Amino acid sequence: MLAISDYQDMDAIALAAGVRRQDFTCEEITTCAIAQAEKLNPSINAIVAECYESAKALSKSFDTHPDLLNKSRLAGLPFLIKDLSMVKGMPAGFGSRLFAGHIAPRNANIVQKYLDAGLVVIGTSNTPEKGLTITTEPLAYGICRNPWNTGHSTGGSSGGAAAAVAAGILPVAHATDGGGSIRIPASCCGLFGLKPSRGLTAIENRLFESWSGLSVGHVVSQTVRDSAAFLDLITIDTPNLYAMPPSPASFYAEHSKQPGQLRIAVQLDQPLDQPIDADCLSAVNQAARLCESLGHSVEEVTHPVAYQPVIAAMARIINIHVYQAFAPRLEELNLSLADSPLEASAKLMAQNGSEQTATTYLEARELIKDAERQMARFHRDYDIILSPVLSKTPVKIGWLNMNSDDMQQYTKRFKAYSGFTALYNGTGQPSMSMPLHLSADGLPVGVMFTGAWGSDSLLLRLATQLEEAAPWPRTAEV
């Protein structure tokens, strides 16, 4: 029988290899994941819906029919889906009281990719309402707590995924990123988190479901190699809504290759003119020195793009799509926006979205496209941008309240906390958070590396080099 301690010592690649060597079974792995979930979830609230019995049965089928392991390198392993992507037959609440009782009628495209690869879904993970903020404290599900310190935020919106992985429930979990929602919780919870290039991976078939290309899905993971292997599962071979960047036949096969000598630009100015915590700056400076020690060229620069207009344009587009997402449910329940159980910030965003016009949408798209071109020119001279992920270390629970009575305070705090990540959702570039630092209080502080559109493989190769040079604890040090 696979011991919990042995289970926690392995990442997904190691677990999959152990199954194929017949050291243990898929059922044993899933049993360990469920046991960890039952033990730890009451204190962190990372999992909001579970399907443990069906997961056990499915995992057993991989043991009785070993040919099913040929579905992918990771077939037979347990997995969590973020509660923004539908899993047919499971509750799909999207972190919102408005969707209470809603059952998913189909699988999201990315979920279908995971199922086709043989992953065993054990449940869905906590997220703020519709993924609209950077902490995970929804009224619908309750607070998700950081395993490193349960008085602090996990970040968001993939906070449940990050908490589950950081706690050691399982080594990898599905996440999405529309403005930093993979990178921010990865930073807060001490994990690796890559936001892939726009057009590289499976998305839904309608513009609003990917926020006009601002949002993509992937995972948060304990190791870089797991992220590379899971990226192989969702990479598409035919363009869908957006241009498809070049990619290797396998990111996993490429991730351990040397990245070569890179030209790294360091960004230390907060793009929204907010103060930056000393720990966040220290994390970037230490990462810069580490990169120099590995032979890379490092230079502090002024960022080429004025963030504020781009972020404002992105907000207009997101608000439009937020309204699109809520409107059918409001009609179904015969509710007005004002009378709905939506949280205050979500109501405000949806109301704003309902007031936008085709002209304001197109103007926003044009402005963001200009930023995309600016970044493409910048990357002729620099391979990578190194910056903080957040302007503050993980904040305390309750500090950023999406349902606050004071929306001005909420907006001010959101701006003071964030700033760095969202631009690259607009430009579609790959961007990753790496857990290379701990704050003076012992909380994780990620640093962000961003590459040109389509340079996902280069980022993973750099990440592997950094992971080898400065390994991090795979689970929370508690």
C-alpha positions as CSV (number, residue, x, y, z in Angstrom):
1,M,0.0,0.0,0.0
2,L,1.3,3.5,-1.0
3,A,2.0,5.4,2.2
4,I,0.8,9.0,2.4
5,S,4.4,10.2,3.2
6,D,5.6,8.5,0.0
7,Y,2.7,9.9,-2.0
8,Q,3.5,13.4,-0.9
9,D,7.2,13.0,-1.7
10,M,6.4,12.5,-5.4
11,D,5.3,14.9,-8.1
12,A,2.9,13.8,-10.9
13,I,5.6,12.5,-13.2
14,A,7.1,10.4,-10.4
15,L,3.7,9.0,-9.5
16,A,2.9,8.1,-13.1
17,A,6.3,6.4,-13.5
18,G,5.7,4.4,-10.3
19,V,2.4,3.1,-11.6
20,R,4.0,2.0,-14.9
21,R,6.7,0.2,-12.9
22,Q,3.9,-1.4,-10.9
23,D,5.3,0.0,-7.6
24,F,1.8,0.9,-6.7
25,T,-1.6,1.3,-8.4
26,C,-3.7,4.2,-9.6
27,E,-6.3,3.3,-7.0
28,E,-3.7,3.7,-4.3
29,I,-2.7,7.1,-5.6
30,T,-6.3,8.3,-5.7
31,T,-7.0,6.9,-2.3
32,C,-4.1,8.9,-0.9
33,A,-5.3,12.1,-2.6
34,I,-8.8,11.6,-1.2
35,A,-7.5,10.8,2.3
36,Q,-5.4,14.0,2.2
37,A,-8.4,16.0,1.0
38,E,-10.6,14.6,3.8
39,K,-7.9,15.4,6.3
40,L,-6.9,18.9,5.2
41,N,-9.8,20.4,3.3
42,P,-11.8,21.3,6.5
43,S,-9.0,23.7,7.5
44,I,-8.3,25.3,4.1
45,N,-11.6,25.0,2.1
46,A,-9.9,24.3,-1.2
47,I,-12.4,21.8,-2.6
48,V,-16.0,22.9,-3.0
49,A,-17.5,19.8,-4.7
50,E,-16.2,16.2,-4.6
51,C,-16.8,13.0,-6.5
52,Y,-14.6,10.7,-4.5
53,E,-16.5,7.4,-5.0
54,S,-16.7,7.8,-8.8
55,A,-13.0,8.8,-8.8
56,K,-12.0,5.6,-6.9
57,A,-14.0,3.5,-9.3
58,L,-12.4,5.2,-12.4
59,S,-8.9,4.9,-10.9
60,K,-9.4,1.2,-10.4
61,S,-10.3,0.8,-14.0
62,F,-6.8,1.9,-15.0
63,D,-5.4,-0.9,-12.8
64,T,-7.7,-3.6,-14.3
65,H,-7.2,-2.3,-17.8
66,P,-3.5,-1.2,-18.0
67,D,-3.9,-0.3,-21.7
68,L,-5.8,2.8,-20.5
69,L,-2.5,4.1,-19.3
70,N,-1.6,4.7,-22.9
71,K,-4.0,7.7,-23.0
72,S,-1.2,9.9,-21.9
73,R,2.0,10.1,-19.8
74,L,-0.2,11.2,-16.8
75,A,-3.2,8.9,-17.3
76,G,-4.6,7.4,-14.1
77,L,-3.7,10.4,-11.8
78,P,-6.1,12.3,-9.6
79,F,-6.9,15.9,-10.5
80,L,-9.0,18.9,-9.5
81,I,-10.9,21.2,-11.8
82,K,-11.3,24.9,-11.0
83,D,-15.0,25.7,-10.5
84,L,-15.0,28.0,-13.5
85,S,-14.7,25.1,-16.0
86,M,-17.7,22.8,-16.3
87,V,-17.4,19.0,-15.5
88,K,-20.6,17.3,-16.8
89,G,-22.9,16.2,-14.1
90,M,-21.1,18.1,-11.3
91,P,-22.2,21.3,-9.5
92,A,-21.0,24.3,-11.5
93,G,-21.4,27.3,-9.2
94,F,-18.6,29.5,-10.6
95,G,-18.0,30.7,-7.1
96,S,-21.4,32.5,-7.2
97,R,-24.6,32.3,-5.2
98,L,-26.4,33.2,-8.4
99,F,-25.6,29.7,-9.8
100,A,-26.5,27.8,-6.6
101,G,-27.9,24.4,-7.7
102,H,-26.6,24.6,-11.2
103,I,-25.3,21.3,-12.7
104,A,-22.9,21.3,-15.6
105,P,-24.7,20.1,-18.7
106,R,-21.4,19.3,-20.6
107,N,-17.6,19.3,-20.2
108,A,-15.6,22.4,-20.9
109,N,-13.2,21.9,-23.8
110,I,-10.2,21.9,-21.6
111,V,-11.9,19.5,-19.2
112,Q,-12.5,17.2,-22.1
113,K,-8.9,17.3,-23.0
114,Y,-8.0,16.3,-19.4
115,L,-10.5,13.4,-19.4
116,D,-9.3,12.2,-22.8
117,A,-5.8,12.1,-21.3
118,G,-7.0,9.8,-18.6
119,L,-7.0,12.1,-15.6
120,V,-9.2,11.2,-12.7
121,V,-11.3,14.2,-11.5
122,I,-11.8,14.0,-7.7
123,G,-13.6,17.4,-7.4
124,T,-13.7,21.1,-8.1
125,S,-11.7,23.8,-6.4
126,N,-12.7,27.1,-4.8
127,T,-12.7,30.3,-6.7
128,P,-14.0,33.9,-6.1
129,E,-17.2,34.8,-7.9
130,K,-16.6,34.2,-11.6
131,G,-12.9,34.5,-11.0
132,L,-13.2,38.3,-10.6
133,T,-10.7,39.1,-7.9
134,I,-7.3,38.2,-6.6
135,T,-8.2,36.5,-3.4
136,T,-10.4,33.5,-2.8
137,E,-13.1,34.4,-0.3
138,P,-16.5,33.9,-2.1
139,L,-19.7,34.2,-0.2
140,A,-21.0,31.2,-2.1
141,Y,-18.3,28.8,-0.7
142,G,-16.6,30.6,2.1
143,I,-12.9,31.5,2.6
144,C,-10.1,29.5,1.1
145,R,-7.1,29.7,3.4
146,N,-3.4,29.6,2.6
147,P,-1.7,26.4,3.9
148,W,1.4,28.4,4.7
149,N,-0.6,30.6,7.2
150,T,-4.3,30.2,7.3
151,G,-4.8,33.8,8.4
152,H,-3.6,34.9,4.9
153,S,-5.0,34.9,1.4
154,T,-4.3,32.2,-1.2
155,G,-4.5,34.8,-3.9
156,G,-7.0,34.3,-6.7
157,S,-8.7,33.4,-8.6
158,S,-7.3,29.9,-8.7
159,G,-6.9,30.0,-4.9
160,G,-8.6,26.6,-4.2
161,A,-6.3,24.9,-6.7
162,A,-3.2,26.5,-5.2
163,A,-4.2,25.7,-1.6
164,A,-4.9,22.1,-2.5
165,V,-1.5,21.7,-4.2
166,A,0.5,23.6,-1.6
167,A,-1.2,21.6,1.2
168,G,-0.1,18.3,-0.5
169,I,-3.6,17.0,-1.4
170,L,-2.3,16.4,-4.9
171,P,0.8,17.7,-6.9
172,V,-1.0,19.5,-9.7
173,A,-4.4,21.2,-10.2
174,H,-6.2,22.9,-13.0
175,A,-6.2,26.7,-12.9
176,T,-7.2,29.6,-15.1
177,D,-5.6,33.1,-15.7
178,G,-7.5,36.1,-17.0
179,G,-5.5,38.8,-15.2
180,G,-3.0,36.9,-13.1
181,S,-5.2,34.1,-11.7
182,I,-2.6,31.3,-12.2
183,R,0.5,33.4,-11.3
184,I,-0.9,35.2,-8.3
185,P,-2.1,32.2,-6.3
186,A,1.1,30.4,-7.3
187,S,3.1,33.3,-5.8
188,C,1.0,33.4,-2.6
189,C,1.2,29.6,-2.1
190,G,4.8,28.8,-3.1
191,L,4.1,27.0,-6.4
192,F,5.1,27.1,-10.0
193,G,2.5,28.7,-12.2
194,L,2.7,29.3,-16.0
195,K,0.1,31.3,-18.0
196,P,0.5,29.9,-21.6
197,S,0.5,32.0,-24.7
198,R,-2.9,33.0,-26.2
199,G,-3.9,30.5,-28.9
200,L,-1.7,27.6,-27.7
201,T,-4.2,25.7,-25.5
202,A,-7.8,24.5,-25.5
203,I,-10.4,27.2,-24.8
204,E,-14.2,27.4,-25.3
205,N,-15.7,28.3,-28.7
206,R,-17.2,31.7,-27.9
207,L,-15.3,34.9,-27.4
208,F,-17.0,35.8,-24.1
209,E,-15.9,32.5,-22.5
210,S,-12.2,33.4,-22.9
211,W,-12.8,37.1,-22.3
212,S,-11.9,37.9,-25.9
213,G,-8.6,36.0,-25.5
214,L,-7.6,37.5,-22.1
215,S,-8.1,34.3,-20.2
216,V,-6.4,30.9,-20.7
217,G,-6.2,27.7,-18.6
218,H,-3.4,25.5,-17.4
219,V,-2.3,24.3,-13.9
220,V,-0.5,25.3,-10.7
221,S,2.1,22.7,-9.8
222,Q,4.8,21.8,-7.3
223,T,7.4,21.2,-10.0
224,V,8.3,22.7,-13.4
225,R,8.3,19.3,-15.2
226,D,4.8,18.6,-14.1
227,S,3.7,21.9,-15.6
228,A,5.4,21.0,-18.9
229,A,3.8,17.6,-19.0
230,F,0.3,19.0,-18.3
231,L,0.8,21.6,-21.0
232,D,1.2,18.8,-23.5
233,L,-2.3,17.6,-22.6
234,I,-4.1,20.8,-23.6
235,T,-2.0,22.1,-26.5
236,I,-4.1,22.3,-29.6
237,D,-3.1,21.4,-33.2
238,T,-5.7,23.5,-35.0
239,P,-6.3,27.2,-34.4
240,N,-9.6,28.0,-32.6
241,L,-10.5,31.6,-32.0
242,Y,-7.0,33.1,-32.0
243,A,-3.7,32.8,-33.9
244,M,-1.8,29.7,-32.8
245,P,1.9,30.2,-31.8
246,P,4.6,27.7,-32.8
247,S,5.3,25.0,-30.3
248,P,7.4,21.9,-29.9
249,A,6.0,18.5,-30.4
250,S,6.3,18.1,-26.6
251,F,6.9,20.7,-24.0
252,Y,7.9,17.9,-21.5
253,A,10.5,16.6,-23.9
254,E,12.0,20.2,-24.3
255,H,11.7,21.5,-20.8
256,S,15.1,20.1,-19.5
257,K,17.1,21.6,-22.4
258,Q,19.4,24.5,-21.6
259,P,17.8,27.9,-22.4
260,G,21.0,29.4,-23.7
261,Q,22.3,32.9,-22.6
262,L,19.2,35.1,-22.2
263,R,18.8,38.8,-22.3
264,I,16.7,39.6,-19.2
265,A,15.1,43.0,-18.5
266,V,14.3,43.7,-14.9
267,Q,11.3,45.8,-14.0
268,L,11.3,47.3,-10.6
269,D,8.8,50.2,-11.0
270,Q,5.2,49.5,-10.0
271,P,3.3,50.2,-13.2
272,L,0.3,51.8,-11.5
273,D,2.5,54.0,-9.3
274,Q,1.9,52.1,-6.1
275,P,4.5,51.2,-3.4
276,I,6.1,47.8,-3.5
277,D,6.8,45.8,-0.4
278,A,10.5,45.3,0.4
279,D,10.1,41.5,0.3
280,C,8.7,41.7,-3.2
281,L,11.6,43.9,-4.4
282,S,14.1,41.7,-2.6
283,A,12.6,38.6,-4.4
284,V,13.2,40.2,-7.8
285,N,16.7,41.4,-7.0
286,Q,17.7,37.9,-5.7
287,A,16.3,36.3,-8.8
288,A,18.2,38.8,-11.0
289,R,21.5,37.8,-9.2
290,L,20.6,34.1,-9.6
291,C,20.1,34.7,-13.3
292,E,23.4,36.5,-13.6
293,S,25.2,33.7,-11.8
294,L,23.8,31.3,-14.5
295,G,25.3,33.3,-17.3
296,H,22.3,35.4,-18.4
297,S,22.6,39.1,-19.2
298,V,20.5,41.2,-16.7
299,E,19.6,44.9,-17.1
300,E,17.1,47.1,-15.3
301,V,14.8,48.8,-17.8
302,T,11.7,51.1,-18.0
303,H,8.8,49.1,-19.2
304,P,7.8,50.1,-22.8
305,V,4.0,50.1,-22.2
306,A,1.9,52.5,-20.2
307,Y,-0.1,50.1,-18.1
308,Q,-3.0,52.2,-17.0
309,P,-4.8,52.7,-20.4
310,V,-4.3,49.1,-21.2
311,I,-5.7,47.9,-17.9
312,A,-8.7,50.2,-18.3
313,A,-9.3,48.9,-21.8
314,M,-9.1,45.3,-20.5
315,A,-11.5,46.1,-17.7
316,R,-14.1,47.4,-20.3
317,I,-13.8,44.1,-22.2
318,I,-14.0,41.9,-19.1
319,N,-17.0,43.8,-17.8
320,I,-18.9,43.2,-21.1
321,H,-18.2,39.5,-20.8
322,V,-19.1,39.4,-17.1
323,Y,-22.5,40.8,-18.0
324,Q,-22.8,38.2,-20.8
325,A,-22.0,35.4,-18.4
326,F,-24.6,36.6,-15.8
327,A,-27.5,37.8,-18.0
328,P,-28.9,34.4,-19.1
329,R,-29.0,33.1,-15.5
330,L,-30.6,36.4,-14.3
331,E,-33.3,35.9,-17.0
332,E,-33.7,32.2,-16.1
333,L,-34.3,33.1,-12.5
334,N,-36.4,36.2,-13.4
335,L,-34.0,38.5,-11.4
336,S,-32.8,42.0,-12.1
337,L,-29.1,42.7,-11.7
338,A,-29.9,44.9,-8.7
339,D,-31.9,42.2,-6.9
340,S,-29.5,39.4,-7.6
341,P,-27.3,37.7,-5.0
342,L,-24.2,38.8,-6.8
343,E,-21.4,40.3,-4.7
344,A,-21.0,44.0,-4.9
345,S,-18.0,44.1,-7.2
346,A,-19.5,41.6,-9.6
347,K,-22.7,43.7,-9.8
348,L,-20.7,46.8,-10.5
349,M,-18.7,45.1,-13.2
350,A,-21.8,43.6,-14.8
351,Q,-23.6,46.9,-14.7
352,N,-20.7,48.6,-16.3
353,G,-20.5,45.9,-19.0
354,S,-24.2,46.3,-19.8
355,E,-23.6,50.0,-20.6
356,Q,-20.7,49.5,-23.0
357,T,-21.2,49.8,-26.8
358,A,-19.6,48.2,-29.8
359,T,-17.5,51.3,-30.3
360,T,-16.1,51.2,-26.8
361,Y,-15.4,47.5,-27.2
362,L,-13.5,48.0,-30.5
363,E,-11.6,51.0,-29.1
364,A,-10.5,48.8,-26.2
365,R,-9.4,46.0,-28.5
366,E,-7.4,48.5,-30.7
367,L,-5.6,49.9,-27.6
368,I,-4.7,46.5,-26.4
369,K,-3.5,45.5,-29.8
370,D,-1.1,48.5,-29.8
371,A,0.4,47.2,-26.6
372,E,0.8,43.8,-28.1
373,R,2.8,45.3,-31.0
374,Q,4.9,47.4,-28.5
375,M,5.8,44.2,-26.6
376,A,6.7,42.4,-29.8
377,R,9.2,45.2,-30.6
378,F,10.6,45.1,-27.1
379,H,11.3,41.4,-27.3
380,R,13.6,42.0,-30.3
381,D,16.1,43.3,-27.7
382,Y,15.1,41.3,-24.6
383,D,14.1,37.6,-24.3
384,I,12.6,37.9,-20.8
385,I,11.1,40.5,-18.4
386,L,11.7,39.8,-14.7
387,S,9.4,41.6,-12.3
388,P,7.3,41.1,-9.1
389,V,4.1,39.2,-9.3
390,L,2.4,41.3,-6.7
391,S,3.2,44.6,-5.0
392,K,2.5,43.1,-1.5
393,T,3.2,39.8,0.2
394,P,0.1,37.6,0.7
395,V,-2.5,39.8,2.5
396,K,-4.6,38.8,5.4
397,I,-8.0,37.3,5.0
398,G,-10.6,40.0,4.7
399,W,-8.3,42.8,3.6
400,L,-9.6,42.6,0.0
401,N,-13.4,42.2,0.2
402,M,-15.2,41.8,-3.1
403,N,-18.5,42.4,-1.3
404,S,-17.3,45.5,0.6
405,D,-19.8,48.3,1.3
406,D,-17.0,50.6,0.2
407,M,-16.2,49.9,-3.4
408,Q,-13.8,52.8,-3.6
409,Q,-11.7,51.2,-0.8
410,Y,-11.9,47.8,-2.6
411,T,-10.7,49.3,-5.9
412,K,-7.9,51.2,-4.2
413,R,-6.7,48.0,-2.4
414,F,-7.0,45.9,-5.6
415,K,-4.8,48.5,-7.4
416,A,-2.3,48.6,-4.6
417,Y,-2.0,44.8,-4.4
418,S,-1.8,44.0,-8.1
419,G,-0.4,45.8,-11.1
420,F,2.1,43.5,-12.8
421,T,0.3,40.5,-14.1
422,A,-2.7,41.6,-16.1
423,L,-0.9,43.4,-19.0
424,Y,0.3,40.0,-20.3
425,N,-3.2,38.7,-20.5
426,G,-3.9,41.6,-22.8
427,T,-0.8,41.0,-25.0
428,G,-1.2,37.2,-24.9
429,Q,2.3,36.5,-23.8
430,P,3.4,33.5,-21.7
431,S,4.2,34.5,-18.1
432,M,5.2,32.5,-15.1
433,S,5.5,32.8,-11.3
434,M,8.4,31.1,-9.6
435,P,8.6,30.5,-5.8
436,L,12.1,31.7,-5.3
437,H,11.6,33.7,-2.1
438,L,10.1,33.7,1.4
439,S,9.1,36.9,3.2
440,A,10.4,37.8,6.6
441,D,7.1,36.3,8.0
442,G,7.8,33.0,6.2
443,L,5.2,33.5,3.4
444,P,6.0,32.7,-0.2
445,V,6.8,35.5,-2.6
446,G,6.8,34.6,-6.3
447,V,8.8,36.4,-9.0
448,M,7.5,36.7,-12.5
449,F,9.2,35.9,-15.8
450,T,7.5,36.9,-19.0
451,G,8.5,36.0,-22.6
452,A,7.5,36.9,-26.1
453,W,4.3,35.4,-27.5
454,G,5.0,31.8,-28.3
455,S,8.1,31.5,-26.1
456,D,6.4,29.0,-23.6
457,S,9.1,26.4,-24.2
458,L,11.9,28.9,-23.5
459,L,10.2,30.0,-20.2
460,L,9.9,26.3,-19.1
461,R,13.6,25.7,-19.9
462,L,14.6,28.8,-17.9
463,A,12.3,27.6,-15.1
464,T,13.9,24.2,-15.0
465,Q,17.4,25.8,-14.8
466,L,16.3,28.0,-11.9
467,E,14.6,25.2,-10.1
468,E,17.7,23.1,-10.2
469,A,19.8,26.1,-9.0
470,A,17.5,27.2,-6.3
471,P,15.0,24.4,-5.4
472,W,12.0,25.2,-3.3
473,P,9.9,23.3,-0.8
474,R,7.1,21.4,-2.7
475,T,4.5,21.8,-0.1
476,A,3.8,24.4,2.6
477,E,6.4,24.5,5.5
478,V,3.9,24.3,8.3
